[in-house]
Amino acid sequence: MWSYRVVAPYSFERTSIPAKTSECLTNGQVLLRFQAAGVCGSDLPGFRGAQGRLPGDDGRSAAEKDGFPIHEVAGEVLASRHPDHRPGDQVVGWASGFDGLMERVVSDGDGLAPYDPSLSAAQAVGLQPLACVLYACEQLPDLAGRHVAIIGQGSIGLLFSYVANAAGARRVTGIDPVDREKLSCAFGVDDAVRATSDRWVSRLAPEDRPEVVIEAVGHQVATLGHAIGAAAPGGTVFYFGVADDDSYPIDMRAMLRKNLTLKSGVTLDRRRMLDLAGKFAAEHPDLLGTYLTHTFAVDDVQAAFELASRPDPDRVKIAIAG
């Protein structure tokens, strides 16, 4: 079967590996036929050649791990050892081994759920990041009537903006150095700030400080400090962006003096959240179509990741379709 892997910084290689079969499965797993994948910002360090902590990420110049780094997948169930999935089901969710860029994918069935058949597989992959955003918002105070700011207006940050607006936020501020003004209205942003987060926070008036600040950038240290600096007294900061470093310095004086709450965490209850994402998308039928801006064929995976790696004001979600 076909498979892709990163063999050097910014370089994919297509290979042929032995086809996975039902004999590969352990209890709780399913075997999927690849139909589509989503490119996530958390995939990009692996594409750039950075070494992570996943088993098998031990290549000389890059991970050289089959199927890596894709974790957002949609596919057809070919075989299952999970009670909720049957052959022929169309499902979406997590490639639990971060190895979803191959013709057949073995994954944990608890991280997969069926999706509305009216959606294309490329549209359906948007349900996985939506599930993550909805789970994070469950950990926050009620957003209704609050000023919510989201640092980073990429594919995750725009989803946070949309969900905050749908939850009844009084005001949604989106901060990004890339010009997102053309997309902001569609994703519920009231104030589209084209600036780096340090410039934004340095010019915030007291009355403009948000009660909830979501860091949706990750892969750097500074933006968490900017989120803490921006929050209003008594506010909440949620660090959603993926951390590449073990230790992040934070301003404990600001945390103490402003009585702030700092939260973070990965998505749990994945099957439940995928179901909720499907319901949310059904209630907002234009969301996934607006969210998916670019679709590439599997043979163009290199071009898909190259687009994801550079600023583009018109890009939101990139899908790779089989």
N, C-alpha and C positions, 0 to 999 in steps of 0.2 A: 504494500500500500504506500501511497505518497506521504511524505512528512516534510516539514520544514524545521530548520534549526538555525540559530544565530552562531556563525562560525568565526566572526571577527567583528569588531565594532562597526555597527551600521550595515552589516552584511548577512543576508539570509542565504541559505543553501537548501535546495530541494534534494531530498534523498528518497530512496526506496528501502523500506524496512519490512520485516515479516508482518503479515496481517494479524491483527488481534482477533481473537475468537472468544466464544463463550467460555472456553476453558480458562481464560485469563481472569475470570471474575471470582471475587470472594463475596461472602455474604454482605448484602447491602449495596453492591455495585451494579452498574448497568454498562452496557456496551452501546455506544452511539455511532451512527453514521453522520459524519460532519455535514452540516448544511450551511452554517454561518458562524461567524465569530465577530466579536467587537474588539476594537483596539482601545485599550484603557491607558490613561496616563501612567499608571503603575507598571505597565509593560515596557515603557520607554527606557528606563535605566538598563534593563537587560538587553535591549536593542543596541544601546550605546556601548555595551560590553562590560558594564559594571558587574562586579561579582556579588551575588546575593547569598542567601543561606539555605536555599532549597537543596535537597538531596540531588546529586547529579550535576549541580552547577560548578563544574570543576575543570572546564576547558582551559586551554592555555591563553587564548585570545578573547574568548567569550564563553557563554555557557556550554555550547555544543550539545545541548540537551534536546532530544527529539520532541517536537511539538511546542517547545518553549518560545515565547513567554505567555501565550494566550490562556486566559482563564474564563472569558465570557463566551459561552457557546450556545448554539441551538442545533438540535439534531434529531434524527429518528432513532428510536430504541430498536436495536437489532437483537439484543438478548438482555435478560435481567435476572438478578438475584435479589431484587428489592420488591417488597409486596405491593408498592403503589405504582409500579411501572411495568408495562407489557410491551412486547414487540409490536412495532407499528406506531406507538405513541410518538407524538411530536412534542419535544420538551425543550426547555431553556433553563439556563442557570450557570453553575460553576463547573469548569473542568478542574476537578479538585487537585490534580497533579500539576497544574499550570502547564499542561502539555496538550492544549486543545487544537494545535495547528497541525493536525494529521487526519487522514481519511477516516480512521476509526478511533474513538476516544473512550477509554475506560474512566468512569467517574463515580463518585459517591452519589447514590440515588437520593439521599436526603437534601442535596443541594440542587435538585432539579424539579421542575414542575411543568405541567402542560400549559399551553398558551392558546389564545383565541386563534382558531384556524383561519380567520379572515386576515390575519397578519402574515406578511412574508417572514421568512426566517431572519432576514437581515433586519427587519423592524423589530422582531421579537427579541433580539439580543439586547435591545435597550431596556428590557424588563430587569435584567440583572443589575445594572447600576442603579436603576430606579428602586429596586428592592433595598439596596444598600443605603440610599438616601432616606427612604421611608423609615428604615430601622434607626438610623441616626436621629431622625426627627422625633421618634418615639422616646428617645433619651433626653430630649430637651423639654423645657417648660412649654406650656401651651403658647403657640406662636401668635394666636389671635390677638390683635390689638397692639402687638409689639413691633418695634423697629428691628429688623433683621438685616445684618450685613454679611455678605459672602465674599471673602477674599479669594479671588480666582474665578473666572467665568469661562472655564473650559467646559468639557462635556459633563463633568460632575457639578461644578459650580452653577451652571445654568439649570440643572435639575433641582438643586437646592433652592434656587430662586423661584422656580415654578411651584415647587411644593410649598414653600413659605407663603407665596401669594395665595395659593389655593387654600391654605390653612387660615387665611384671614389676617395675615400680618398687616399692620398699619402702614408700614413702609418697608420696601425691599431695596437695599443698596448693593450693587454689584461692582466690585473693584477688579480691574485687570488692565495691564499695560497695552493689551491688544484691543483695538477698537471693536467693541461688541454692540454698538448702538443700534445697528440694523436688526439685531436679534433680541435686544433687551425687552422690547414690548411683548413679543411673542412668548417670552419666558417669565413675564410678570415682574420685571425689574422697573422700579420707579425712578431710581437714580443710577445711571450708568456712569461710573467714574473711570475715565481712562487715565490711569496713573499706577505707579508702583505703590504697594501697600505702605511703605515707609513715608512716602510723600503724602498719601491720603491721611494717615494717622497724625502726621505732624501739623496738619492744618484743620483738624476737627475742632469745631466749636463745642463747648460743653453740651449745648442743647441738641447737637447732632450725633452724640455718641449712642450707638445702638445697644439695645438691651441684650441682644443675642448676636454673637459674632461666630461665623463658621469659617474655619481655615480649610479651603478646598484646593490647596496647591500641593503641599507636601514636598518631599525630596530636598529640603533645605531647612535651616534652623531659624532664620530671621523672621519668617512670616508668622510663626507662633507668637513671638514677642510683639509683633505689630497688632495681632488680634487682641492680646491682653491689654496693650496700650490703648486700643480703641474702645474697649467695652465700657459701658456706663456703670456707675456704682450699682452693686447688687446684680450685675449682669452675669451671663453665662457664655463661656467660650467653648466651642466644640472643635477639637483638632481631628479633622477627617483625613487630611492628606497623609500619605504614607511616609513614615519616618525612615530615613536611610542611616541615621546615626543612633547609637544607643542612648546618648545623653543629650538633652536639650536644656540650655540655661533659660530660666524664666525669671521675670522680675517679681520676686516674692513680696517686695514692698508694695507694689501695685496690687497684687493679689490680695494682700492683707488689708491695705487701706481702702480698697474699693469693694471689699467683701465679695470677691468674684468666685464663681464656680468654674473649674476647668474639667472638661470631660473628653473622653476619646473612646475608641474601641472598634473591634471588628464586628461584622454582621453575624449574629446568631439567628437561630430559628429560620434557617434559609428557606425551607419549603413554605412556611407560613408567609414569609415576606415576599416571596415570588408570587404567591396567590394574591396577596394584597396589592402588589404592583400591577398584576393583571386587572384587578378590579379598578384601581386608580386610572389605568390607561383606558379602560372602557368608559369611565366617567368623564374622561378628557380625551375624546377620540382624535383630536388633532395633534396630540403631544408627540407620539412616536414618529409620525410622518415628518413633523417639523424637526425633531431631534436628529433623525438620520439624514445627514447631508451628503455623504459620499459612500458609494459601494464599489468595492474592487473585487475582481475575480481572484481566486486562489493563486493563479499564476502571477498576479500582480501584487503579492504580499509585500515585496520590497518597496514598491511605490506607495502602498498604503501606509507603511511605517514612516517613510520619508515625509509624507504629508503630515502625519501626526507629530512629527518632530520639529516642525517649523511653524512659526506664528502665521495664522491665516484667519482673518476676521470672519470669513464665511463658513469655516469648518466647525461643526459640533461633533457629531458621532460618525465614526468611520466603521463600516462593516466590511468583512471579507466573506464573500458568498461562494459556496461550492457548487 
